[in-house]
Amino acid sequence: MWIYQGKEFKDEHIPEGAEGFVYVMHATIDGEVKVYIGKKNFYSKNRVAKGKKELALMEDKRGSKKKLVVKPSYHNYFSSNDVLQEAHKNGVEIKRRIIHICYSKRELTYQEAKWMFKLDVLEDPRYLNNSILSKFYRVHLESNNPKINNNVKSKETI
């Protein structure tokens, strides 16, 4: 179940024109609270191959895919993070909260990065995020500052 603004979030709550959302997931793994920030599109979009009859009528085969099939894709999503996926498989309760709804892919990427920087996900060992925008990596910060993983911030996690 996804929570947004303190209430269960369902398909009918998706605002018109919304692309996706930024989320936070909490899980207690081996006695420690772990947190992950990520983004997810509301819908998956897949191209479908045209049938034999449609293809036979086409002179130019470059457009051999039909329109997109759109369906909700966030219901059973438990992050791209391997630790959270494994915890979910092992029955660990994972709390999933939507923290920001976005109306474009660009806004989705921006808001995810904004929240990650705001919450110091690369410097706080409670967070499972290892990079931001695939440009800033925890391992690069650790190699320059070995104290990073030893400092537990007093900052609240959301």
C-alpha positions in Angstrom: 0.0 0.0 0.0 1.2 3.5 -0.9 0.6 6.4 1.5 0.3 10.0 0.3 -0.4 12.9 2.7 -1.3 10.4 5.5 -3.9 8.4 3.4 -3.8 5.3 1.3 -3.2 6.2 -2.3 -5.3 4.5 -5.1 -5.6 4.9 -8.8 -8.5 7.3 -8.6 -6.2 9.7 -6.6 -3.8 10.1 -9.6 -4.1 13.7 -10.7 -4.9 14.3 -14.3 -1.7 14.8 -16.3 0.6 13.4 -13.6 3.6 11.4 -14.8 4.8 9.8 -11.6 6.0 10.4 -8.1 9.0 10.6 -5.8 8.9 8.1 -3.0 10.5 7.1 0.2 10.6 3.5 1.5 11.4 2.5 5.1 12.3 -1.0 6.2 13.9 -2.5 9.3 16.6 -4.8 8.1 18.8 -6.7 10.6 17.6 -4.4 13.4 18.5 -1.2 11.5 16.1 1.2 9.8 17.0 1.6 6.1 15.6 4.2 3.9 15.5 4.6 0.1 14.5 7.6 -2.1 13.4 7.0 -5.6 11.0 7.8 -8.4 8.3 5.8 -10.2 6.1 6.5 -13.2 2.4 5.9 -12.6 2.0 4.0 -15.9 4.1 1.6 -17.9 4.1 2.2 -21.6 4.7 -0.6 -24.0 4.6 -0.8 -27.7 2.7 -3.8 -29.1 3.7 -5.6 -32.4 1.1 -5.3 -35.2 -0.7 -8.4 -36.3 0.2 -10.4 -39.5 -2.7 -8.9 -41.5 -1.7 -5.3 -40.6 2.0 -6.0 -41.4 1.0 -7.6 -44.8 -0.9 -4.4 -45.8 2.1 -2.2 -44.9 4.6 -1.2 -47.6 7.1 0.3 -45.2 7.7 -2.0 -42.3 9.4 0.6 -40.1 6.2 1.4 -38.3 5.6 -2.2 -37.2 4.7 -1.4 -33.7 1.2 -0.3 -32.5 0.3 2.4 -30.1 1.4 2.2 -26.5 -0.4 0.0 -24.0 -0.8 2.0 -20.8 -1.5 0.4 -17.4 -0.8 1.3 -13.8 2.7 0.0 -12.8 3.3 1.2 -9.3 1.1 -1.1 -7.2 3.5 -4.0 -6.7 6.7 -1.9 -6.9 9.2 -2.3 -4.1 12.1 -0.2 -5.4 15.0 -0.9 -7.8 17.3 -1.3 -4.8 18.5 -4.9 -4.4 18.4 -4.8 -0.6 14.8 -3.7 -0.5 13.8 -6.2 -3.1 15.4 -9.0 -1.1 13.8 -7.8 2.1 10.4 -7.8 0.4 10.9 -11.4 -0.8 11.8 -12.4 2.7 8.6 -10.8 4.1 10.0 -7.7 5.7 7.4 -4.9 6.0 8.3 -2.0 3.8 6.5 1.3 4.3 6.0 3.1 1.0 5.2 6.8 1.0 4.7 9.2 -1.9 6.5 12.5 -1.1 6.0 14.4 -4.3 3.7 14.0 -7.4 5.3 15.2 -10.7 3.7 16.2 -14.0 6.7 15.6 -16.4 9.7 13.2 -16.7 12.0 16.2 -16.3 10.3 17.3 -13.0 10.4 13.7 -11.8 14.1 13.5 -12.3 14.7 17.0 -10.7 12.5 16.3 -7.7 14.2 12.9 -7.0 17.6 14.6 -7.1 16.4 17.5 -5.0 15.1 15.2 -2.3 18.3 13.1 -2.4 20.6 16.1 -1.9 18.3 17.6 0.7 18.4 14.4 2.8 22.1 13.7 2.3 21.4 10.2 1.1 25.1 9.6 0.1 26.5 10.7 3.4 23.9 9.1 5.8 24.4 5.4 6.3 20.7 4.8 6.9 20.0 5.5 3.2 20.4 2.7 0.7 20.9 5.1 -2.3 24.4 4.8 -3.8 24.2 7.5 -6.4 22.4 10.6 -7.4 21.7 11.0 -11.2 24.4 8.4 -11.8 26.9 11.3 -11.4 27.5 11.5 -7.7 28.4 8.2 -6.0 28.7 7.3 -2.3 31.9 5.4 -3.0 33.6 8.5 -4.4 32.6 10.5 -1.3 33.8 7.8 1.0 37.2 7.6 -0.7 37.7 11.3 -0.1 36.2 11.3 3.4 36.5 8.1 5.4 34.4 9.6 8.2 31.2 9.7 6.2 29.9 6.3 7.2 30.8 6.7 10.8 28.8 9.9 11.2 25.1 9.3 11.9 23.3 12.5 11.2 20.8 13.8 13.7 18.6 14.9 10.8 15.2 13.3 10.8 14.5 10.9 7.9 11.2 11.5 6.2 
